[in-house]
């Protein structure tokens, strides 16, 4: 049986203007993860993601590196209650 989880990921560093959101969308879609990614005003990138625990772990590991132009300094992950209300992965704002 697969266990589904929901996480909120905050990525700090040089993560805006380096295709981080678009790359996250591509990776999440490949992993069948639902949710969204957006830039925050303070320069961070925020991701809310739902999916199988193993897929989310793969996404979190990818977030630590990001796309080639990114310089990731810190990745914070907060587990949330799984809701199951997300139908796709998208870029917001």
Buried (B, 14 or more C-beta within 10 A) or exposed (E): EEEBBBBBBBBBBBBBEBBBBEBBBEBBEEBEBBBBBBBBEEEBBBBBBBBBBEBBBBBBEBBEEBBEEBEBEEBEBEEEEBEEEBEEBBEEE
